[in-house]
Amino acid sequence: MVKKAEYLVLSRRSRLEFVDLPDDEQLELAANELDRLVMTRFAGKTDPDQPVDVIFEVKEEAKGFSVKAAKNALTFIAPTALEIIYAVYDFAEEYLGYTFFEPGVDTLEEFGGKVQLKTTGYLIRNRVPDLKVRGFVQEFPFSEDNYVIGDWMVKNKLNYVETWMKFYDKIDQNLIDFYRVRGITIESGHHNFSYLIPAEKYAESHPEFFAERNGERIKPSSSKSALLLSEQLCTTNPALREELVKNLIEYGKKHPEVTNVGLIPNDGFGWCECPECSKFYDKNRKGELYSLAEHVYLAGEIYHDLIMYVCRRLKEEGCTLNVTLCAYVNYCYPTENMFLEKGMTVEMANYWRCINHKIDDPECPVNSRYAKDIEAWTKVKRGGNVVIYEYFMGVNFYISLPMVHTDKIFDEVAFYKKTGVDGIITQFHLPHWSVYGINYYTMANAMYGKKRPAVLKKLWQALFNDDAAEGKRFYAKLDKLVHSAGKCHIPYPYSLFSRTELKDYKAMKRCAEKLCAKMPKDEFRKDLVLWMEYLVRFKTFFDDYNAGKAGLKEIKAFQKWAQNKCSKRPVLRMSTFNCYTDAIIKQLEAGKKWLHFGLDWEDAYIVKHSQGILSKDN
């Protein structure tokens, strides 16, 4: 005799009853969210009268989080209360029809009026992250938007935000608490030499704290400056080092909730050339093309010597702050005697990486070098962490050039896990979510061990409903367009537009319009049409400019069009777009050739790339 299968049925008549819920902020959040999600899923005409017991079991010995069903009960098991929250959201995505793709929006799939859950076995079992640090780099001030961002992060199991100290200074306590309950660590740091040793305080009284260049001490910019290119400190100065230690300790006392701080050079180059600092580098030993450092000497030894000193002194002073350093441009890899001790994290920035190859592809002359640096950092771990600092928003600037990383990210996470990397954080912005949200969503899922086919199937279904197959083809064609730029491609405009055809962008616009015509009121599809029109116009300007048929009038018209059409849609971050196009305008007004942002050293790399490393035949 075959035993009749038993089910736990969730429907509009279900009423969740939480069993022995302890007084805990995170479990309270989990309970409230589960109740809300179930009620929203089964919003009905009658009051629910079918009780379902919900049990939260926090067991330290549990391996990851699990969800299991019994005849009249749902049990969520995890080693921490935070992971109970994660289990609730994964249960909602996998069994209730939700997709948490867009911040502030719970996309809900339409299906029948009830869900039957088998009461034998687990619905979700022993789910653990592949990488422990998972998050964002926030390069903008905290605001009400952060409540939406934090909500999206916990729904997708992200747990880390790196931001500037100058932005953290203005965060309010309510937001700090909001992030804390959702298990999100905020690192206060980023490029912060100028914050810790501000010009306003030290330039006149201690000019010796700042870099010497060409025999003279620099006159540093204000610490409030957004771009501090090529201004560093005299890092060997003993008094300067002690001032850094003192200021970090004071910062920790002022912000006792902060556990992680950065000690990261100002953006760019400009290292000190005084006699003591010069002992740390050979000016004939310069960086390499892959990291945009061929034109400057290596600064790893001098930077790492400072890091090791400050970390040692903080411990001697009883300071428990964890310190983050950066691996970037001309200090990409660990130097001799550099180790990542407990309480230290390196954020390895894959700056100007190739997006047409995976990060560990040996055939890529750019990414293969970054992969070697990453492997080198994991080999010097002595209790510290290695976190990848990514650019899943197009590597350089925020100007919405296409980057479809939804497939590669799963393979890259597998490489990182195998290599000993601890996490990934990426730059992002809400104003371009319709462009790069697919990268952020798949990144989050890949880092928590979810499988590529299931994640992508759910993503295309959530974004395009009955047109999921056509939506998937749209992104495949867009990715093919990007790959037509050559085997290697770093997504600045010259690399993309100089090696692709306008007809292909127009074809992509027609594809987007066709998708939109099927659901003309769908906001995401309208965004795709606008994005493709933006790319058509950008490519048209590029072609006409290089053919001698466009100049100041046309770039200003393009800028005005974007302001009118894109400022209220999540396809373009207008402030950076305006910054970029203003730089083009300045170059044209000065009679200079436009290649990129008008920085001579960057333009020189673009010329080198165009002459070989990124050629279509490479």
Buried (B, 14 or more C-beta within 10 A) or exposed (E): EEEEEBBBBBBBBBEBBBEEBEEBEBBBBBBEBBBEBBBEBBEEEEEBEEEBBBBBEBEEEBEBBBBBBBEBBBBBBBBBBBBBBBBBBBBBBBBBBBBBBBBEBBBBBEEEEBBBBEBEEBBBEEBEBBBBBBBBBBBBBBBEBBBBBBBBBBBBBBBBBBBBBBBBBEBEEEBBEBBBBBBBBBBBBBBBBBBBBBBEEBBEEBBEBBBBBEEEBBEBBEBEEEEBEBBBBBBBBEEBBEBBBEBBBEBBEEBEEBBBBBBBBBBBBBBBBBEBBBEBBEEEEBBBBBBBBBBBBBBBBBBBBBBBBBBEBBBEEEBEBBBBBBBBBBBBBBBEEBBBBEBBBBBBBBBBBBBBBBBBBEEBBBBBBBBBBBBBBBEBBEEBBBBBBBBBBBBBBBBBBBBBBBBBBBBBBBBBBEBBBBBBBBBBBBBBBBBBBBBBBBBBBBBBBBEBEEBBEBBBBBBBBEBBEBBBBBBEBBBEBBBBBBBBBBBBBBBBBBBBEBEBBBBBBEBBBBBBEEBEEBEBBBBBBBBBBBBBBBBBBBBBBBEEEBBEEBBBEBBEEBBEBBBEBBBBBBEBBBBBBBBBBEBBEEEEEBBBBBBEBBBBBBEBBBEEBBEEEE
